[in-house]
């Protein structure tokens, strides 16, 4: 079970670190999708912290839900400008 958690969530911390490295580009992409830029730091913390928590087995169900499905659905499939 632990190996599966590592395999599934190994990309999320890397994605968070890539957002830090390409902060301006990520911010521009989020703005083009209508997502407020002030959410980017929270997204980064959720990706890195949530994925590490899942890999370590801490609150796995909640963080798995937040990191992979709810956060993406709310941020990129909900128009904040309406």
C-alpha positions as CSV (number, residue, x, y, z in Angstrom):
1,X,0.0,0.0,0.0
2,X,2.8,2.4,0.8
3,X,4.5,1.9,-2.5
4,X,1.2,2.7,-4.3
5,X,0.8,5.9,-2.4
6,X,4.4,6.9,-3.3
7,X,3.8,6.1,-7.0
8,X,0.5,7.9,-7.3
9,X,1.6,11.1,-5.5
10,X,5.2,11.4,-6.5
11,X,4.5,13.9,-9.2
12,X,2.5,16.3,-7.0
13,X,5.4,17.7,-5.0
14,X,7.4,18.1,-8.2
15,X,4.5,20.0,-9.7
16,X,4.4,22.3,-6.7
17,X,8.1,23.0,-6.9
18,X,7.8,23.7,-10.7
19,X,5.1,26.2,-9.9
20,X,7.6,28.0,-7.5
21,X,10.3,27.9,-10.2
22,X,7.9,29.2,-12.9
23,X,5.8,31.4,-10.6
24,X,5.2,34.2,-13.2
25,X,4.2,31.7,-16.0
26,X,1.9,29.8,-13.7
27,X,0.4,33.0,-12.5
28,X,-0.2,34.1,-16.1
29,X,-1.8,30.7,-16.9
30,X,-4.1,30.9,-13.9
31,X,-5.1,34.4,-14.9
32,X,-5.9,33.3,-18.4
33,X,-8.2,30.6,-16.9
34,X,-9.9,33.2,-14.7
35,X,-8.4,32.0,-11.5
36,X,-7.3,34.7,-9.0
37,X,-3.5,34.9,-8.7
38,X,-3.8,35.2,-4.9
39,X,-4.6,31.4,-4.8
40,X,-1.3,30.3,-6.3
41,X,0.6,30.2,-2.9
42,X,-2.2,28.1,-1.4
43,X,-2.2,25.8,-4.5
44,X,1.6,25.3,-4.1
45,X,1.3,24.5,-0.3
46,X,-1.6,22.1,-1.0
47,X,0.3,20.3,-3.7
48,X,3.5,19.9,-1.9
49,X,2.2,19.5,1.7
50,X,-0.8,17.4,0.7
51,X,1.2,15.0,-1.5
52,X,3.9,14.6,1.2
53,X,1.2,13.9,3.8
54,X,-0.4,11.2,1.6
55,X,3.0,9.6,0.9
56,X,3.7,9.5,4.7
57,X,0.2,8.2,5.4
58,X,-1.2,11.1,7.3
59,X,-4.8,11.9,6.6
60,X,-4.5,10.1,3.3
61,X,-8.2,10.2,2.2
62,X,-8.7,13.9,2.9
63,X,-5.5,15.0,1.2
64,X,-5.9,12.7,-1.7
65,X,-9.3,14.1,-2.3
66,X,-8.1,17.7,-2.0
67,X,-4.9,17.5,-4.0
68,X,-6.2,15.5,-7.0
69,X,-9.9,16.2,-7.5
70,X,-11.5,19.0,-5.5
71,X,-8.7,21.6,-6.0
72,X,-8.4,21.0,-9.7
73,X,-12.1,21.0,-10.2
74,X,-12.8,24.1,-8.3
75,X,-9.9,26.1,-9.7
76,X,-10.1,25.2,-13.4
77,X,-13.7,24.3,-14.0
78,X,-15.4,27.1,-12.1
79,X,-15.5,30.6,-13.6
80,X,-14.7,33.1,-10.9
81,X,-15.5,36.0,-13.2
82,X,-19.3,35.1,-13.3
